[in-house]
Amino acid sequence: MKKILLHGAFYGSNYGDVLFCEIFSKVISLNHTVLYGSTGKYIKKRLKLQNLSSEFIDFFRSDAVVFAPGGYFGEPNSTGLALNVWRIRMFFRHAYLGVICRALKKPYAIIGLGVGPINFSFGKKIIRYIFEGSRMTTVRDNESLLYLESMGVNTNDIEVTVDSIFGLKDELIDNKGIEYIRSLSINGKILVLHVSSGGDNAMQIVKAVNRFLILHKDYTLVVCTDFMVTKMNPFLSRIFKELEGTNYKVLDYKPENLTALLNYSTIVITSKLHVGIVAASFKKSVVSFPVHNKTKRFYDQINQSDRCLEMKLVTEDIALDMLEEFENKRIDFDVELVHKSKLNFKKLNDFLESLE
């Protein structure tokens, strides 16, 4: 039994990152001890983790490192100071660990990451250095592979898969989440509104939802976030103000509650990646208005690009037209995509077995 340091963007309560931490720790812990050096308060409490060391200390205690999926090697749509802050944080939160792994010859695997864009030369050199030293690597889309090739990485042994969560719909369902959704006593169809950013364009989506609900009175609107909200933030306040006069329910965010809501939904409107991925895995109708360019890659990959429109291009009429168009069109996909998603876990287990 080896000690495996599990690394990811596990600092907060973000839905996708919580799922990654829980799923990967469950797989690794079947035969090994998991070290959780980079885990934040929310996940520590959720997994009942106590007396954790820092990631730097855990690195030296570990026999190997697994980089869990996420988009932490891809720049956000920011500019100026915000972008520079992200670049510094990317290095000191994530890239540094890959650098010391390779420098000190610690075996590591990179599983299901999304890569790019990276638009500064130092970042490209660091990522090339990290990926070229990985013993086992998969990336979640072809665009990630192309970004690595553009950075000079030899990609001959890198597998292109699909997001790790996409093939796990049965494993994600939790009875507590189902009980919670049933307690909401919703009759009829469910329209999920999940818009976590986007400024004035996002408000155009909310206005379109109001118009849609007037035309389709058999729907119940459920507003949700994909992270823990400790106090009302200005953006959510704008959404609720725009919804004045509309009947709706608000989800009590827990990952299992959100998963169950997506499973029970009819239509899901989302601005984020993993809410859409989980809903798509349940073959629901999804309409995506992403802020980050990484999200469109997934809809291209499953041949559903018509459902995805950049947030900055959204108007009220366009959003309503998309809702009407896709209301009765559930997502369908080739089962091969599920197999590619599960390939991430085969490669993870291959790496773990290689350590014996």
Buried (B, 14 or more C-beta within 10 A) or exposed (E): EBEBBBBBBBBEBBBBBBBBBBBBBEBBEEBBBBBBBBBBEBBBEBBEEEEBEEBEEBBEEBBBBBBBBBBBBBBBBEEEEEBEEBBEEBBEBBBBBBBBBBEEEBBBBBBBBBBBBBEEEEBBEBBBBBBBBBBBBBBBBEBBBBBBEEBEBEBEEBBBBBBBBBBBBEEBBBEEBBEBBEEBEBEEBBBBBBBBEBEEBBBBBBBBBBBBBEEBEEBBBBBBBBBBEEEEEEBBEBBBEBBEEBEBBBBEBBBBBBBBBBBBBBBBBBBBBBBBBBBBBBEBBBBBBBBBBBBBBBBBBBEBBEBBBBBEEBBBEBBBEBBBEBBEBBBEBEEEBBEBBBBBBEBBBEBBEEBE
